Amino acid sequence: MPFLEQGTSGEPMRSLGRVTTMRVDPTMILQLKAELQPIHDEVHDFLVYEAEGMVVRPLGADPVSRETADAFNENSQAAIQAAWGYVDELKNVLDTLDQAARDYNLVEDTNEQTFRQDAE
């Protein structure tokens, strides 16, 4: 498990206006970053390329169709905004993990491993 037990130090993070702390075992920083990066990228890419498709037009000219489309669009916009907030939080976590990797000199280890794998 990449998280440290209670009582160890960690970096504070903002979450919904509150400060929260994530404690990560230093040996697991790069693994956690590698697991979170594709999640960030997938949600980000969906929002950039597909979110516009979540807007619908009324299926008919009647008031019920218009009201239903308006309600759906309102809800979809709220979901899109929430997803952008999630992407922002993930980006903050990834940036913090990057800084922690540099602080623990793990970046060089990663570069060295990548270089060795490419050379094979």
C-alpha positions as CSV (number, residue, x, y, z in Angstrom):
1,M,0.0,0.0,0.0
2,P,1.5,3.3,-1.0
3,F,0.1,5.2,2.0
4,L,2.0,5.6,5.3
5,E,0.6,4.7,8.6
6,Q,-1.0,7.4,10.8
7,G,1.3,9.6,12.6
8,T,3.9,10.1,9.9
9,S,4.5,13.4,8.1
10,G,3.0,14.3,4.8
11,E,2.3,17.3,2.6
12,P,-0.9,19.2,3.2
13,M,-3.3,19.4,0.2
14,R,-6.5,21.4,-0.4
15,S,-9.7,19.5,-0.9
16,L,-13.1,21.1,-1.1
17,G,-11.7,24.1,0.8
18,R,-10.3,22.0,3.5
19,V,-6.7,21.0,4.0
20,T,-6.1,17.3,3.9
21,T,-2.9,15.3,4.2
22,M,-1.8,12.4,2.0
23,R,0.9,10.3,3.5
24,V,2.9,8.3,0.9
25,D,5.7,5.9,1.6
26,P,8.7,7.4,-0.2
27,T,9.4,4.1,-1.9
28,M,5.9,4.2,-3.5
29,I,5.9,7.8,-4.8
30,L,6.7,6.9,-8.3
31,Q,4.3,4.0,-8.4
32,L,1.4,6.1,-7.1
33,K,2.2,8.9,-9.6
34,A,2.3,6.3,-12.4
35,E,-1.1,5.0,-11.3
36,L,-2.7,8.5,-11.0
37,Q,-1.3,10.0,-14.2
38,P,-3.4,7.9,-16.6
39,I,-6.6,8.6,-14.6
40,H,-5.9,12.4,-14.8
41,D,-5.1,12.1,-18.5
42,E,-8.3,10.1,-19.3
43,V,-10.7,12.5,-17.5
44,H,-8.9,15.5,-18.8
45,D,-9.0,14.3,-22.4
46,F,-12.7,13.4,-22.0
47,L,-13.5,16.9,-20.8
48,V,-11.5,18.5,-23.6
49,Y,-12.8,16.4,-26.5
50,E,-16.1,15.0,-25.4
51,A,-17.8,17.3,-22.8
52,E,-19.5,19.3,-25.5
53,G,-21.4,16.2,-26.5
54,M,-23.1,16.2,-23.1
55,V,-25.3,19.1,-24.2
56,V,-28.7,18.1,-25.7
57,R,-31.4,19.9,-27.6
58,P,-35.1,19.4,-26.8
59,L,-36.4,16.3,-28.7
60,G,-39.7,18.1,-29.4
61,A,-41.1,21.6,-29.5
62,D,-43.3,21.1,-26.4
63,P,-42.6,22.6,-23.0
64,V,-41.8,19.3,-21.4
65,S,-39.1,18.5,-23.9
66,R,-37.6,22.0,-23.4
67,E,-37.7,21.6,-19.6
68,T,-36.2,18.2,-19.7
69,A,-33.4,19.3,-22.0
70,D,-32.7,22.3,-19.8
71,A,-32.6,20.1,-16.7
72,F,-30.4,17.6,-18.3
73,N,-28.0,20.4,-19.6
74,E,-27.9,22.0,-16.1
75,N,-27.0,18.6,-14.5
76,S,-24.4,17.8,-17.2
77,Q,-22.8,21.2,-16.7
78,A,-22.6,20.6,-13.0
79,A,-21.0,17.2,-13.7
80,I,-18.5,18.8,-16.1
81,Q,-17.6,21.4,-13.5
82,A,-17.1,18.7,-10.8
83,A,-15.0,16.7,-13.2
84,W,-12.8,19.7,-13.9
85,G,-12.4,20.1,-10.1
86,Y,-11.4,16.5,-9.9
87,V,-8.8,17.0,-12.7
88,D,-7.4,20.0,-10.8
89,E,-7.1,18.0,-7.6
90,L,-5.4,15.2,-9.4
91,K,-3.0,17.7,-11.0
92,N,-2.2,19.1,-7.6
93,V,-1.5,15.6,-6.3
94,L,0.7,14.8,-9.3
95,D,2.6,18.1,-8.8
96,T,3.2,17.3,-5.1
97,L,4.3,13.8,-6.0
98,D,6.7,15.2,-8.6
99,Q,8.2,17.6,-5.9
100,A,8.4,14.7,-3.4
101,A,10.2,12.6,-6.0
102,R,12.7,15.4,-6.6
103,D,13.1,15.9,-2.8
104,Y,13.9,12.2,-2.4
105,N,16.1,12.1,-5.5
106,L,13.8,9.6,-7.1
107,V,13.8,11.4,-10.4
108,E,17.3,10.3,-11.3
109,D,16.4,6.7,-10.4
110,T,13.5,6.9,-12.9
111,N,15.6,8.5,-15.6
112,E,18.2,5.9,-15.1
113,Q,15.7,3.0,-15.3
114,T,14.2,4.5,-18.4
115,F,17.6,4.8,-20.0
116,R,18.5,1.2,-19.2
117,Q,15.1,-0.1,-20.5
118,D,15.6,1.9,-23.8
119,A,19.1,0.6,-24.1
120,E,18.0,-3.1,-23.9
